[in-house]
Amino acid sequence: MDDAQIIARLEQLRTEHRDLDAAITALGASATPDQLQLARLKKRKLRLRDEIASCEDQLIPDIIA
């Protein structure tokens, strides 16, 4: 992937991460939150965070000191 594709993917991942954050907040605020669904959303959010970090690492060149 070139830098433009990585940047586009990064923006997509960040949007999905924000959406999941909003969904987790809304689900947690309900009277009887579904704990299984909440755990799944949180797990997905962590995977997205890892993928975001991976994309960011691809954009930043390694500099050997």
mmCIF file as gemmi writes it, N, C-alpha and C atoms, coordinates in Angstrom:
data_model
loop_
_atom_site.group_PDB
_atom_site.id
_atom_site.type_symbol
_atom_site.label_atom_id
_atom_site.label_alt_id
_atom_site.label_comp_id
_atom_site.label_asym_id
_atom_site.label_entity_id
_atom_site.label_seq_id
_atom_site.pdbx_PDB_ins_code
_atom_site.Cartn_x
_atom_site.Cartn_y
_atom_site.Cartn_z
_atom_site.occupancy
_atom_site.B_iso_or_equiv
_atom_site.pdbx_formal_charge
_atom_site.auth_seq_id
_atom_site.auth_asym_id
_atom_site.pdbx_PDB_model_num
ATOM 1 N N . MET Axp A 1 ? 0.846 -1.185 0 1 0 ? 1 A 1
ATOM 2 C CA . MET Axp A 1 ? 0 0 0 1 0 ? 1 A 1
ATOM 3 C C . MET Axp A 1 ? 0.887 1.242 0 1 0 ? 1 A 1
ATOM 4 N N . ASP Axp A 2 ? 0.447 2.239 -0.741 1 0 ? 2 A 1
ATOM 5 C CA . ASP Axp A 2 ? 1.184 3.494 -0.705 1 0 ? 2 A 1
ATOM 6 C C . ASP Axp A 2 ? 0.631 4.379 0.411 1 0 ? 2 A 1
ATOM 7 N N . ASP Axp A 3 ? 1.272 5.525 0.623 1 0 ? 3 A 1
ATOM 8 C CA . ASP Axp A 3 ? 0.906 6.395 1.749 1 0 ? 3 A 1
ATOM 9 C C . ASP Axp A 3 ? -0.543 6.872 1.673 1 0 ? 3 A 1
ATOM 10 N N . ALA Axp A 4 ? -1.025 7.181 0.472 1 0 ? 4 A 1
ATOM 11 C CA . ALA Axp A 4 ? -2.4 7.678 0.336 1 0 ? 4 A 1
ATOM 12 C C . ALA Axp A 4 ? -3.415 6.611 0.753 1 0 ? 4 A 1
ATOM 13 N N . GLN Axp A 5 ? -3.158 5.374 0.397 1 0 ? 5 A 1
ATOM 14 C CA . GLN Axp A 5 ? -4.053 4.288 0.787 1 0 ? 5 A 1
ATOM 15 C C . GLN Axp A 5 ? -4.013 4.054 2.289 1 0 ? 5 A 1
ATOM 16 N N . ILE Axp A 6 ? -2.819 4.146 2.857 1 0 ? 6 A 1
ATOM 17 C CA . ILE Axp A 6 ? -2.674 3.966 4.306 1 0 ? 6 A 1
ATOM 18 C C . ILE Axp A 6 ? -3.412 5.074 5.054 1 0 ? 6 A 1
ATOM 19 N N . ILE Axp A 7 ? -3.274 6.308 4.569 1 0 ? 7 A 1
ATOM 20 C CA . ILE Axp A 7 ? -3.955 7.442 5.21 1 0 ? 7 A 1
ATOM 21 C C . ILE Axp A 7 ? -5.471 7.28 5.12 1 0 ? 7 A 1
ATOM 22 N N . ALA Axp A 8 ? -5.965 6.827 3.976 1 0 ? 8 A 1
ATOM 23 C CA . ALA Axp A 8 ? -7.406 6.61 3.809 1 0 ? 8 A 1
ATOM 24 C C . ALA Axp A 8 ? -7.887 5.515 4.759 1 0 ? 8 A 1
ATOM 25 N N . ARG Axp A 9 ? -7.13 4.429 4.844 1 0 ? 9 A 1
ATOM 26 C CA . ARG Axp A 9 ? -7.484 3.321 5.747 1 0 ? 9 A 1
ATOM 27 C C . ARG Axp A 9 ? -7.444 3.785 7.206 1 0 ? 9 A 1
ATOM 28 N N . LEU Axp A 10 ? -6.45 4.6 7.53 1 0 ? 10 A 1
ATOM 29 C CA . LEU Axp A 10 ? -6.31 5.126 8.885 1 0 ? 10 A 1
ATOM 30 C C . LEU Axp A 10 ? -7.517 5.971 9.263 1 0 ? 10 A 1
ATOM 31 N N . GLU Axp A 11 ? -7.982 6.81 8.357 1 0 ? 11 A 1
ATOM 32 C CA . GLU Axp A 11 ? -9.148 7.637 8.63 1 0 ? 11 A 1
ATOM 33 C C . GLU Axp A 11 ? -10.4 6.775 8.816 1 0 ? 11 A 1
ATOM 34 N N . GLN Axp A 12 ? -10.525 5.737 8.005 1 0 ? 12 A 1
ATOM 35 C CA . GLN Axp A 12 ? -11.651 4.818 8.122 1 0 ? 12 A 1
ATOM 36 C C . GLN Axp A 12 ? -11.633 4.111 9.482 1 0 ? 12 A 1
ATOM 37 N N . LEU Axp A 13 ? -10.46 3.664 9.895 1 0 ? 13 A 1
ATOM 38 C CA . LEU Axp A 13 ? -10.328 2.98 11.182 1 0 ? 13 A 1
ATOM 39 C C . LEU Axp A 13 ? -10.637 3.919 12.344 1 0 ? 13 A 1
ATOM 40 N N . ARG Axp A 14 ? -10.174 5.15 12.256 1 0 ? 14 A 1
ATOM 41 C CA . ARG Axp A 14 ? -10.435 6.116 13.326 1 0 ? 14 A 1
ATOM 42 C C . ARG Axp A 14 ? -11.922 6.429 13.443 1 0 ? 14 A 1
ATOM 43 N N . THR Axp A 15 ? -12.601 6.516 12.295 1 0 ? 15 A 1
ATOM 44 C CA . THR Axp A 15 ? -14.041 6.761 12.313 1 0 ? 15 A 1
ATOM 45 C C . THR Axp A 15 ? -14.768 5.592 12.967 1 0 ? 15 A 1
ATOM 46 N N . GLU Axp A 16 ? -14.395 4.385 12.593 1 0 ? 16 A 1
ATOM 47 C CA . GLU Axp A 16 ? -15.022 3.205 13.181 1 0 ? 16 A 1
ATOM 48 C C . GLU Axp A 16 ? -14.737 3.122 14.68 1 0 ? 16 A 1
ATOM 49 N N . HIS Axp A 17 ? -13.532 3.52 15.091 1 0 ? 17 A 1
ATOM 50 C CA . HIS Axp A 17 ? -13.152 3.52 16.502 1 0 ? 17 A 1
ATOM 51 C C . HIS Axp A 17 ? -14.033 4.494 17.285 1 0 ? 17 A 1
ATOM 52 N N . ARG Axp A 18 ? -14.255 5.684 16.721 1 0 ? 18 A 1
ATOM 53 C CA . ARG Axp A 18 ? -15.122 6.675 17.381 1 0 ? 18 A 1
ATOM 54 C C . ARG Axp A 18 ? -16.565 6.178 17.466 1 0 ? 18 A 1
ATOM 55 N N . ASP Axp A 19 ? -17.027 5.543 16.391 1 0 ? 19 A 1
ATOM 56 C CA . ASP Axp A 19 ? -18.387 5.007 16.389 1 0 ? 19 A 1
ATOM 57 C C . ASP Axp A 19 ? -18.556 3.923 17.454 1 0 ? 19 A 1
ATOM 58 N N . LEU Axp A 20 ? -17.556 3.063 17.571 1 0 ? 20 A 1
ATOM 59 C CA . LEU Axp A 20 ? -17.609 2.013 18.599 1 0 ? 20 A 1
ATOM 60 C C . LEU Axp A 20 ? -17.605 2.621 19.991 1 0 ? 20 A 1
ATOM 61 N N . ASP Axp A 21 ? -16.836 3.669 20.181 1 0 ? 21 A 1
ATOM 62 C CA . ASP Axp A 21 ? -16.788 4.339 21.474 1 0 ? 21 A 1
ATOM 63 C C . ASP Axp A 21 ? -18.178 4.874 21.837 1 0 ? 21 A 1
ATOM 64 N N . ALA Axp A 22 ? -18.846 5.475 20.861 1 0 ? 22 A 1
ATOM 65 C CA . ALA Axp A 22 ? -20.199 5.99 21.097 1 0 ? 22 A 1
ATOM 66 C C . ALA Axp A 22 ? -21.173 4.846 21.385 1 0 ? 22 A 1
ATOM 67 N N . ALA Axp A 23 ? -21.035 3.741 20.668 1 0 ? 23 A 1
ATOM 68 C CA . ALA Axp A 23 ? -21.919 2.593 20.885 1 0 ? 23 A 1
ATOM 69 C C . ALA Axp A 23 ? -21.705 1.982 22.263 1 0 ? 23 A 1
ATOM 70 N N . ILE Axp A 24 ? -20.456 1.896 22.682 1 0 ? 24 A 1
ATOM 71 C CA . ILE Axp A 24 ? -20.137 1.353 24.005 1 0 ? 24 A 1
ATOM 72 C C . ILE Axp A 24 ? -20.725 2.243 25.098 1 0 ? 24 A 1
ATOM 73 N N . THR Axp A 25 ? -20.59 3.545 24.923 1 0 ? 25 A 1
ATOM 74 C CA . THR Axp A 25 ? -21.138 4.484 25.898 1 0 ? 25 A 1
ATOM 75 C C . THR Axp A 25 ? -22.655 4.366 25.974 1 0 ? 25 A 1
ATOM 76 N N . ALA Axp A 26 ? -23.305 4.291 24.816 1 0 ? 26 A 1
ATOM 77 C CA . ALA Axp A 26 ? -24.764 4.186 24.788 1 0 ? 26 A 1
ATOM 78 C C . ALA Axp A 26 ? -25.237 2.872 25.399 1 0 ? 26 A 1
ATOM 79 N N . LEU Axp A 27 ? -24.56 1.782 25.071 1 0 ? 27 A 1
ATOM 80 C CA . LEU Axp A 27 ? -24.95 0.477 25.61 1 0 ? 27 A 1
ATOM 81 C C . LEU Axp A 27 ? -24.724 0.421 27.114 1 0 ? 27 A 1
ATOM 82 N N . GLY Axp A 28 ? -23.64 1.012 27.58 1 0 ? 28 A 1
ATOM 83 C CA . GLY Axp A 28 ? -23.352 1.02 29.008 1 0 ? 28 A 1
ATOM 84 C C . GLY Axp A 28 ? -24.315 1.873 29.808 1 0 ? 28 A 1
ATOM 85 N N . ALA Axp A 29 ? -24.923 2.868 29.153 1 0 ? 29 A 1
ATOM 86 C CA . ALA Axp A 29 ? -25.841 3.774 29.845 1 0 ? 29 A 1
ATOM 87 C C . ALA Axp A 29 ? -27.256 3.207 29.944 1 0 ? 29 A 1
ATOM 88 N N . SER Axp A 30 ? -27.525 2.118 29.23 1 0 ? 30 A 1
ATOM 89 C CA . SER Axp A 30 ? -28.88 1.552 29.286 1 0 ? 30 A 1
ATOM 90 C C . SER Axp A 30 ? -29.14 0.933 30.659 1 0 ? 30 A 1
ATOM 91 N N . ALA Axp A 31 ? -30.402 0.696 30.947 1 0 ? 31 A 1
ATOM 92 C CA . ALA Axp A 31 ? -30.801 0.182 32.263 1 0 ? 31 A 1
ATOM 93 C C . ALA Axp A 31 ? -30.193 -1.192 32.545 1 0 ? 31 A 1
ATOM 94 N N . THR Axp A 32 ? -30.248 -2.077 31.571 1 0 ? 32 A 1
ATOM 95 C CA . THR Axp A 32 ? -29.651 -3.407 31.731 1 0 ? 32 A 1
ATOM 96 C C . THR Axp A 32 ? -28.739 -3.681 30.535 1 0 ? 32 A 1
ATOM 97 N N . PRO Axp A 33 ? -27.497 -3.241 30.614 1 0 ? 33 A 1
ATOM 98 C CA . PRO Axp A 33 ? -26.599 -3.422 29.476 1 0 ? 33 A 1
ATOM 99 C C . PRO Axp A 33 ? -26.285 -4.908 29.228 1 0 ? 33 A 1
ATOM 100 N N . ASP Axp A 34 ? -26.209 -5.262 27.967 1 0 ? 34 A 1
ATOM 101 C CA . ASP Axp A 34 ? -25.853 -6.618 27.557 1 0 ? 34 A 1
ATOM 102 C C . ASP Axp A 34 ? -24.33 -6.753 27.708 1 0 ? 34 A 1
ATOM 103 N N . GLN Axp A 35 ? -23.901 -7.448 28.752 1 0 ? 35 A 1
ATOM 104 C CA . GLN Axp A 35 ? -22.482 -7.535 29.067 1 0 ? 35 A 1
ATOM 105 C C . GLN Axp A 35 ? -21.676 -8.245 27.974 1 0 ? 35 A 1
ATOM 106 N N . LEU Axp A 36 ? -22.27 -9.243 27.35 1 0 ? 36 A 1
ATOM 107 C CA . LEU Axp A 36 ? -21.58 -9.968 26.286 1 0 ? 36 A 1
ATOM 108 C C . LEU Axp A 36 ? -21.358 -9.061 25.081 1 0 ? 36 A 1
ATOM 109 N N . GLN Axp A 37 ? -22.384 -8.335 24.704 1 0 ? 37 A 1
ATOM 110 C CA . GLN Axp A 37 ? -22.269 -7.408 23.572 1 0 ? 37 A 1
ATOM 111 C C . GLN Axp A 37 ? -21.272 -6.301 23.9 1 0 ? 37 A 1
ATOM 112 N N . LEU Axp A 38 ? -21.308 -5.815 25.108 1 0 ? 38 A 1
ATOM 113 C CA . LEU Axp A 38 ? -20.385 -4.776 25.549 1 0 ? 38 A 1
ATOM 114 C C . LEU Axp A 38 ? -18.943 -5.271 25.472 1 0 ? 38 A 1
ATOM 115 N N . ALA Axp A 39 ? -18.697 -6.491 25.906 1 0 ? 39 A 1
ATOM 116 C CA . ALA Axp A 39 ? -17.349 -7.067 25.847 1 0 ? 39 A 1
ATOM 117 C C . ALA Axp A 39 ? -16.89 -7.226 24.402 1 0 ? 39 A 1
ATOM 118 N N . ARG Axp A 40 ? -17.796 -7.649 23.527 1 0 ? 40 A 1
ATOM 119 C CA . ARG Axp A 40 ? -17.44 -7.807 22.108 1 0 ? 40 A 1
ATOM 120 C C . ARG Axp A 40 ? -17.072 -6.472 21.479 1 0 ? 40 A 1
ATOM 121 N N . LEU Axp A 41 ? -17.849 -5.434 21.798 1 0 ? 41 A 1
ATOM 122 C CA . LEU Axp A 41 ? -17.554 -4.109 21.245 1 0 ? 41 A 1
ATOM 123 C C . LEU Axp A 41 ? -16.206 -3.596 21.742 1 0 ? 41 A 1
ATOM 124 N N . LYS Axp A 42 ? -15.937 -3.812 23.022 1 0 ? 42 A 1
ATOM 125 C CA . LYS Axp A 42 ? -14.66 -3.362 23.582 1 0 ? 42 A 1
ATOM 126 C C . LYS Axp A 42 ? -13.484 -4.112 22.957 1 0 ? 42 A 1
ATOM 127 N N . LYS Axp A 43 ? -13.669 -5.394 22.714 1 0 ? 43 A 1
ATOM 128 C CA . LYS Axp A 43 ? -12.623 -6.195 22.082 1 0 ? 43 A 1
ATOM 129 C C . LYS Axp A 43 ? -12.356 -5.708 20.66 1 0 ? 43 A 1
ATOM 130 N N . ARG Axp A 44 ? -13.431 -5.417 19.937 1 0 ? 44 A 1
ATOM 131 C CA . ARG Axp A 44 ? -13.303 -4.903 18.572 1 0 ? 44 A 1
ATOM 132 C C . ARG Axp A 44 ? -12.583 -3.554 18.584 1 0 ? 44 A 1
ATOM 133 N N . LYS Axp A 45 ? -12.904 -2.726 19.572 1 0 ? 45 A 1
ATOM 134 C CA . LYS Axp A 45 ? -12.277 -1.412 19.686 1 0 ? 45 A 1
ATOM 135 C C . LYS Axp A 45 ? -10.775 -1.552 19.929 1 0 ? 45 A 1
ATOM 136 N N . LEU Axp A 46 ? -10.373 -2.519 20.741 1 0 ? 46 A 1
ATOM 137 C CA . LEU Axp A 46 ? -8.951 -2.754 20.988 1 0 ? 46 A 1
ATOM 138 C C . LEU Axp A 46 ? -8.241 -3.237 19.728 1 0 ? 46 A 1
ATOM 139 N N . ARG Axp A 47 ? -8.911 -4.106 18.957 1 0 ? 47 A 1
ATOM 140 C CA . ARG Axp A 47 ? -8.305 -4.562 17.688 1 0 ? 47 A 1
ATOM 141 C C . ARG Axp A 47 ? -8.132 -3.4 16.729 1 0 ? 47 A 1
ATOM 142 N N . LEU Axp A 48 ? -9.104 -2.505 16.694 1 0 ? 48 A 1
ATOM 143 C CA . LEU Axp A 48 ? -8.995 -1.327 15.834 1 0 ? 48 A 1
ATOM 144 C C . LEU Axp A 48 ? -7.835 -0.441 16.271 1 0 ? 48 A 1
ATOM 145 N N . ARG Axp A 49 ? -7.678 -0.283 17.574 1 0 ? 49 A 1
ATOM 146 C CA . ARG Axp A 49 ? -6.576 0.535 18.078 1 0 ? 49 A 1
ATOM 147 C C . ARG Axp A 49 ? -5.232 -0.038 17.646 1 0 ? 49 A 1
ATOM 148 N N . ASP Axp A 50 ? -5.117 -1.361 17.71 1 0 ? 50 A 1
ATOM 149 C CA . ASP Axp A 50 ? -3.879 -2.009 17.277 1 0 ? 50 A 1
ATOM 150 C C . ASP Axp A 50 ? -3.645 -1.813 15.784 1 0 ? 50 A 1
ATOM 151 N N . GLU Axp A 51 ? -4.711 -1.915 14.995 1 0 ? 51 A 1
ATOM 152 C CA . GLU Axp A 51 ? -4.574 -1.73 13.552 1 0 ? 51 A 1
ATOM 153 C C . GLU Axp A 51 ? -4.235 -0.279 13.219 1 0 ? 51 A 1
ATOM 154 N N . ILE Axp A 52 ? -4.793 0.665 13.973 1 0 ? 52 A 1
ATOM 155 C CA . ILE Axp A 52 ? -4.464 2.083 13.789 1 0 ? 52 A 1
ATOM 156 C C . ILE Axp A 52 ? -2.984 2.307 14.073 1 0 ? 52 A 1
ATOM 157 N N . ALA Axp A 53 ? -2.49 1.729 15.146 1 0 ? 53 A 1
ATOM 158 C CA . ALA Axp A 53 ? -1.077 1.867 15.492 1 0 ? 53 A 1
ATOM 159 C C . ALA Axp A 53 ? -0.197 1.261 14.403 1 0 ? 53 A 1
ATOM 160 N N . SER Axp A 54 ? -0.606 0.146 13.842 1 0 ? 54 A 1
ATOM 161 C CA . SER Axp A 54 ? 0.154 -0.494 12.775 1 0 ? 54 A 1
ATOM 162 C C . SER Axp A 54 ? 0.22 0.403 11.538 1 0 ? 54 A 1
ATOM 163 N N . CYS Axp A 55 ? -0.903 1.003 11.177 1 0 ? 55 A 1
ATOM 164 C CA . CYS Axp A 55 ? -0.923 1.909 10.025 1 0 ? 55 A 1
ATOM 165 C C . CYS Axp A 55 ? -0.052 3.141 10.271 1 0 ? 55 A 1
ATOM 166 N N . GLU Axp A 56 ? -0.126 3.667 11.48 1 0 ? 56 A 1
ATOM 167 C CA . GLU Axp A 56 ? 0.7 4.83 11.81 1 0 ? 56 A 1
ATOM 168 C C . GLU Axp A 56 ? 2.181 4.474 11.736 1 0 ? 56 A 1
ATOM 169 N N . ASP Axp A 57 ? 2.536 3.274 12.162 1 0 ? 57 A 1
ATOM 170 C CA . ASP Axp A 57 ? 3.929 2.831 12.087 1 0 ? 57 A 1
ATOM 171 C C . ASP Axp A 57 ? 4.403 2.725 10.644 1 0 ? 57 A 1
ATOM 172 N N . GLN Axp A 58 ? 3.511 2.343 9.742 1 0 ? 58 A 1
ATOM 173 C CA . GLN Axp A 58 ? 3.881 2.246 8.338 1 0 ? 58 A 1
ATOM 174 C C . GLN Axp A 58 ? 4.158 3.621 7.732 1 0 ? 58 A 1
ATOM 175 N N . LEU Axp A 59 ? 3.494 4.653 8.243 1 0 ? 59 A 1
ATOM 176 C CA . LEU Axp A 59 ? 3.683 5.986 7.721 1 0 ? 59 A 1
ATOM 177 C C . LEU Axp A 59 ? 4.954 6.65 8.237 1 0 ? 59 A 1
ATOM 178 N N . ILE Axp A 60 ? 5.383 6.241 9.434 1 0 ? 60 A 1
ATOM 179 C CA . ILE Axp A 60 ? 6.576 6.838 10.04 1 0 ? 60 A 1
ATOM 180 C C . ILE Axp A 60 ? 7.76 5.947 9.719 1 0 ? 60 A 1
ATOM 181 N N . PRO Axp A 61 ? 8.75 6.471 8.995 1 0 ? 61 A 1
ATOM 182 C CA . PRO Axp A 61 ? 9.899 5.633 8.646 1 0 ? 61 A 1
ATOM 183 C C . PRO Axp A 61 ? 10.759 5.314 9.875 1 0 ? 61 A 1
ATOM 184 N N . ASP Axp A 62 ? 11.352 4.14 9.849 1 0 ? 62 A 1
ATOM 185 C CA . ASP Axp A 62 ? 12.262 3.758 10.924 1 0 ? 62 A 1
ATOM 186 C C . ASP Axp A 62 ? 13.576 4.534 10.762 1 0 ? 62 A 1
ATOM 187 N N . ILE Axp A 63 ? 14 5.135 11.837 1 0 ? 63 A 1
ATOM 188 C CA . ILE Axp A 63 ? 15.258 5.877 11.831 1 0 ? 63 A 1
ATOM 189 C C . ILE Axp A 63 ? 16.194 5.171 12.799 1 0 ? 63 A 1
ATOM 190 N N . ILE Axp A 64 ? 17.259 4.651 12.273 1 0 ? 64 A 1
ATOM 191 C CA . ILE Axp A 64 ? 18.232 3.97 13.114 1 0 ? 64 A 1
ATOM 192 C C . ILE Axp A 64 ? 19.259 4.985 13.582 1 0 ? 64 A 1
ATOM 193 N N . ALA Axp A 65 ? 19.363 5.156 14.9 1 0 ? 65 A 1
ATOM 194 C CA . ALA Axp A 65 ? 20.255 6.159 15.456 1 0 ? 65 A 1
ATOM 195 C C . ALA Axp A 65 ? 21.654 5.622 15.588 1 0 ? 65 A 1
